[in-house]
Amino acid sequence: MDLQPLGDRLIVEVLDEEEHELFPKVEKLFDAESLEAIGEEMERTHERLMARGSPRDAVPSQTEHAATL
């Protein structure tokens, strides 16, 4: 019996799909220099988003009052 939670299995499936299906296609489409530039841009974007904090932290202030109709 598989006791691994559904969420964990889904994450593993998504990562497996990326590694075995998506990444090989991307590697065929771009040269090494382009892949490096894409990776650097992704890192900068990640750092910028992480500096903003978790989107979940903003939920209480966004839902404090009902939306106006």
C-alpha positions as a Markdown table, in Angstrom:
| # | Residue | x | y | z |
|---|---|---|---|---|
| 1 | Met | 0.0 | 0.0 | 0.0 |
| 2 | Asp | 1.3 | 3.4 | -1.0 |
| 3 | Leu | 1.3 | 5.7 | 2.1 |
| 4 | Gln | 2.8 | 8.7 | 0.3 |
| 5 | Pro | 0.4 | 11.7 | 0.5 |
| 6 | Leu | -1.3 | 12.7 | -2.7 |
| 7 | Gly | 0.4 | 16.2 | -2.7 |
| 8 | Asp | 3.8 | 14.6 | -2.5 |
| 9 | Arg | 3.1 | 12.2 | -5.3 |
| 10 | Leu | 1.9 | 15.1 | -7.5 |
| 11 | Ile | 5.0 | 17.1 | -6.9 |
| 12 | Val | 7.2 | 14.1 | -7.8 |
| 13 | Glu | 5.2 | 13.5 | -11.0 |
| 14 | Val | 5.5 | 17.1 | -12.0 |
| 15 | Leu | 9.3 | 17.2 | -11.4 |
| 16 | Asp | 9.7 | 13.9 | -13.2 |
| 17 | Glu | 7.7 | 15.3 | -16.2 |
| 18 | Glu | 9.9 | 18.4 | -16.3 |
| 19 | Glu | 13.1 | 16.5 | -16.0 |
| 20 | His | 12.3 | 13.8 | -18.6 |
| 21 | Glu | 10.0 | 15.7 | -21.1 |
| 22 | Leu | 10.3 | 19.4 | -20.8 |
| 23 | Phe | 14.1 | 19.9 | -20.1 |
| 24 | Pro | 15.2 | 17.8 | -23.1 |
| 25 | Lys | 13.0 | 19.8 | -25.4 |
| 26 | Val | 14.3 | 23.1 | -24.0 |
| 27 | Glu | 17.9 | 22.0 | -24.3 |
| 28 | Lys | 17.3 | 21.2 | -28.0 |
| 29 | Leu | 15.8 | 24.7 | -28.7 |
| 30 | Phe | 18.4 | 26.9 | -26.9 |
| 31 | Asp | 22.2 | 27.0 | -26.9 |
| 32 | Ala | 24.2 | 26.9 | -23.7 |
| 33 | Glu | 24.6 | 30.7 | -23.6 |
| 34 | Ser | 20.8 | 31.2 | -23.9 |
| 35 | Leu | 20.0 | 28.6 | -21.3 |
| 36 | Glu | 22.5 | 30.3 | -18.9 |
| 37 | Ala | 20.8 | 33.7 | -19.5 |
| 38 | Ile | 17.4 | 32.2 | -18.9 |
| 39 | Gly | 18.5 | 30.6 | -15.7 |
| 40 | Glu | 20.0 | 33.9 | -14.4 |
| 41 | Glu | 16.8 | 35.7 | -15.2 |
| 42 | Met | 14.8 | 33.1 | -13.4 |
| 43 | Glu | 17.1 | 33.4 | -10.3 |
| 44 | Arg | 16.7 | 37.3 | -10.3 |
| 45 | Thr | 12.9 | 36.9 | -10.7 |
| 46 | His | 12.8 | 34.4 | -7.8 |
| 47 | Glu | 14.9 | 36.7 | -5.6 |
| 48 | Arg | 12.7 | 39.7 | -6.4 |
| 49 | Leu | 9.5 | 37.7 | -5.6 |
| 50 | Met | 10.9 | 36.3 | -2.4 |
| 51 | Ala | 11.9 | 39.8 | -1.2 |
| 52 | Arg | 8.2 | 40.8 | -1.5 |
| 53 | Gly | 7.3 | 38.0 | 1.0 |
| 54 | Ser | 4.7 | 35.3 | 0.8 |
| 55 | Pro | 1.5 | 36.1 | -1.1 |
| 56 | Arg | -0.3 | 34.4 | 1.7 |
| 57 | Asp | 0.8 | 37.1 | 4.1 |
| 58 | Ala | -1.2 | 39.6 | 2.2 |
| 59 | Val | -4.5 | 37.7 | 2.3 |
| 60 | Pro | -5.8 | 38.9 | 5.7 |
| 61 | Ser | -5.4 | 42.6 | 4.6 |
| 62 | Gln | -7.1 | 41.8 | 1.2 |
| 63 | Thr | -10.0 | 40.0 | 2.8 |
| 64 | Glu | -10.5 | 42.1 | 5.9 |
| 65 | His | -13.6 | 43.8 | 4.4 |
| 66 | Ala | -16.1 | 42.5 | 1.8 |
| 67 | Ala | -15.6 | 43.8 | -1.7 |
| 68 | Thr | -17.9 | 46.7 | -2.7 |
| 69 | Leu | -20.6 | 45.9 | -5.2 |
